[in-house]
Structure formats: structure tokens, C-alpha cells
């Protein structure tokens, strides 16, 4: 059965890339691999150009195993919650190299890049949404192919062109790059745990008059020995004072170190106790 599934997946990938493998698929094979599709489920006219810009000539397919969850309507365009999850794709033996979040109709489209190493390939966070838009999560596998999950979020808009609360009241300067962390146990069973971390930062997009872009660029969580458990590359559309939740299959038992920098060179340093 395992060999058949792998064969069927290769044949369907050939079809997605324009081959003629459909004639070779035995009865039932297509039903076993319907998770992969060459057709945009949101029928976006912008997607073909974006695919070329971000992924070039790499293999790209829409894959139902990449889960993207968000509100149908964003009532707060400055803080739109979203959850991305590629654990189902990883369960099929795929190694997740990177997860990239793109909001098609934002003035700054790329939101985040996530490299899960010692954490599960899922993440929750909040972002700014300028107008109703498809939100894409592209997952790079070990073979250089991209698997894309999608959701459409409606909004009244303006999230990228309005300053946040801490910028408006000036409090950001007293809390800049302070970090708060907390573990939640038994999230996914056994000795698993969820780590929630919050980094205080105004995350200015540079699209508000008189306020230049000022945002966290990189965050890394590592063991005492320096082994990275995850890396985040962040961009301007991440919400003010960003909060992220990560899942561990097995809860860490030692001190971890969080490091990062923003685009002005300010450093983020924190210890995460077990």
C-alpha cells in the first residue's frame, strides 16, 4: 500500500506539471490522491503572476494537506488571526523545509517565512490585512516542490495603512523587544506542549505618513548548544506586538534561547525556561 501511494503521488505530480500520466493511473488512484490539484481553488486572476514571481519555474501544486484557517470576515484588519498547518503533509513522509505566507492584495504581500526544525510544522499568529484577499501558504518540501494551501478573508480594509495603538500613544519605546513566553502542556497528546511567545514591537509598515518602516526581521529559537528549533523571517504586515504559538511533539526539558533583530539593528534576547 505504501509503495502504491508513493507511485500514485508521483504520477499525479507528473500530471500537474503537464505530463500524460493520467492514462497510466489504475482505477481508484486519482481518488487516493485528490489532495493535489493544479487548479486554483480561489480562481484568483493574480495568482499566475504571483506564482511566477515567488516560485519561478519550481513545481507548484494546490494541496489540501496544507491547512490555512482564518476568519471569514476580519473585523479588526490590524489583527487578523490565522493558523497554518502542514502536519498532514509531513505525516505522508514529506520533510517540511519552509512555510511562506503571502497575502495577494496587500501592498506588502509577503508576511512571514517559517522554518520548523525541532517544532511541528504549524503556527498561529496575527497579521494586517489591507483589503479582502486570498491568503496563501506555500510549503517547500525536500525535493524543491511547493505545496499551496489557501483561504479567502474578507475585510473592510486599511490594516496596513493605519498605525498601531502603541505607536499612537507612544508606549512602544518603553517596551521595545520585551519578550513574554508561556508553555501549555498536552496540546497534541503525550508529553507535547505549545509555546506561546509575544515580542513587543510596533511593527510599522512604512505606509503611514511620517512613520518609516520599523519591524522585526528575524527570530530564532535554539537550544543551549545552538541547535535551531525554528527560524522566522518576518515582514511589515505582521501585527503589532506579535504573538506566535508553536507546537512541540515532546516538550523541551532544558533552557532555550530566543534571539532576533529588527530592521534598525535592535536585538531581541530572551531565555525560555522549561
N, C-alpha and C positions, 0 to 999 in steps of 0.2 A: 504493500500500500504506500509506504514512504517513497519508494522508487517511482511508483506511478505518479504520485503527486508532483514530485520534482520534475518528471518528464512532461507532465501536462502543463506545469507552470512555464517551462522553457518554450514549449510550443506556442502558448498563448502570448508570451513576450515577443516571439517572432512575428505573430500576427499583429500585435500592437505597433511594431516597428515597420510594418508594411510588407511582411513576408507572406507566404502562402501556406502556412502551417495548418490552417483550418481544415483542409482536405485530409490531413493526416490524423486529426484528433478522433479517437474512438468515441462511440456513443457514451454520453454522460460526462466526458472530460470537460466540456465547456461549463456545465453546471457546477463542477467541482472547483472551478477557478474563476467564477464570476466576479470575484473581488477586484479583479484588474480590468480596466477599461481604457480605451483610447479616447472616449467621448467625454467632454467636459460636462459634469452633471449640472453646472450652473449656467451653461451656454453663454459664457462671457465673450463679448467681441474683443475685449482687451487681452484675453489670455494668450492667444498665439504669439503676439509680440512680446509679452512678458516672459513667456517660456523661452523664447529665443534670447532675450536679454539676460536672463538669470541662469539659464541652464545650457545655452549654446546647442551643441549637437548631441548632448548626452541623452540617453534613453529616459523618457518621462512617461509615466502612466498614472491614471487616477486609480486609487486603491482604497477600497472600503475598510481595509485593516488599519488605515491611518485615521484615527478618530479626532474630530475637531468639535468642541462643544462651546456654544456661546448663546447669549440671549437672542430671541427673535427680533427684539427691538431694544436698542441701547438707550435707556432713559437718562443715563449720565455719560455723555460722549467723552468725558475726560477720564473715565474709569470703567472701561468695558471688560468684564471678566471673561476669560477664555481658558479652556483646558485642552491640551494637546496630548495625544496618547498613541504610541506606536508599539505597545507591548504585544498586541495581537500579531503584528508583523514580525516582531522579534521571536515570538513563540514558534514561528514556522522555520526558524533557523537562520533568519537574516540578521546580520550584525549591523546595528544602527550606528552610523558614523556621525551624522549631523542632522539636526532638525531645524528648518528655516521657516520663519513666519513672515508672510507677505500679505499686505492689505492693498488690494488692487487700486482703489480710488483714493487712497491717502496721498497727500502731496509728498510725503516721505514714505515710500512703500515698504521698505524692509523694516521689520520691527525687532527681530531677535534671531540669533543663531544659538542653538543649544547642542552641546556635545556631551551626551551621557556616557560616562565611563564606569564609575562604580555605583551609579544610581540607575533606577529603571527609566526607560525612555518615555517618560511622561512628565508633564509640567503644567502648573496653573499660574496665572499672572493676570495683570490688567494692562490695557493699552488705550491710547487715544484714537478716536475714530472721527474723521473729518466729515464723512457723509456715508450713506448706505453703500455697502461694498461687499464683494466676495472676499473672504479671508482664506488664504491658502496655507497649508502646512506641507512643506516638501521634505521628505525624509531620504537622505542619501544612504545607500547600502554599500557593502564592502566591494561590490562589483562596479561601482560608479554609476548605478542607475538610481533614478529619483522616483519615489512613490508619493503621490499627492492626495491629501485629504482636503475637503472644502466645507465651508459653511457660509451662508449669506446672512449678514447682520444689517438690519435696517436702523436708521438713526435720524434724528433731527439735524445733527451735524455740529461742526465747529470745534471739535475736540482738539485739533492740532493748532488752532489759531487763537486760543484763549490761555492766559497764564493760570497756573495753579494757585491754590489757596496760600501756600507758604511763600510764594513769590509776592502775592498781593499784600500779605500782612508783614512781610519781611522776616518771618521766623526761620526761614531756611538757613540763614547764616549762623544761627546758634546750634543747629542740629546736623549740619552737613556731614554726610558719610557716617553718622552713627548707625550701628547695626544692632538689631534685635533678632534673636533666634529662639525657636522652641521646637522640641520633638513631640510628636504624637505617636503613641505606640500602637502596634497591632492594626495598622491601616489595611494591609493586604494579607493578614494572616501570619501565624507563627511569630517569629521574632522580628517582624518587619516594623518599619517606622516611617513616619513622614516628618521631614524637616521643613519648617516654615521660617523664612528669613525676610527681614524688612530692612532696607537701606534708605536712610533719609537723604533725599536729594530732590531738587526742584524739577529736574528732567525737562529743561526748556528746549522747545523745538527750534527756536530761532525764527519762528514765523509770526511772533508777536512784536509789534513795533517797539523799538528801543531795547529789546531784550535779546541778546545774542544766544546762539545755541550753546547749551550747557547741560551735559548729560553723562551718565556713566557709560563707559565704553566696554569694560571687560570685568568679569567677576570669575574667580576660580575658587573652588573648594578642594582642599588637598589634605592628605594625612600628614602626620609629623615628619614622615620620611620624604615628603614631597610628591607622592603619587596623587595625580589629579583625579578626583571623583566626578567632577563635571567642570565644564567651561561654558560661560555665557558671553556672547558678544551682543551688546545692547545698542539700540539706536534711539533717536529722538522720540518716536511715538510711544515708548514705554511710559506708563503713568507715573506721576509724581510720587515720591516716596515708595518706590516699587517693592511689592511683596511677591515672593515666589515660594511655591511648595514643591518639594522633591520627595520621591519615594525610594526608600532603600529596601531591598529584599531581605537583608539582615541588618539590624540596627548596629551602627558603629559602636565600639566599646572603648575607643580612645579619643583623645582630644583631636579636633580637626581645625584647620586654619583657613579662614576666608580672606582672600586678598582681591584687590581690584584697583582700577584707576578710572577717573573721568577725563573728559577731553581737555581739561585745563591742567592735568597732571596731578590733581589731588588724589591721595592714596586712600584706599579702604583696607583696614586691618581689623580682624576680629578673631577670637577663639570660640569654637563651638564645643561646649562640654558634652560628654556622653550622657 
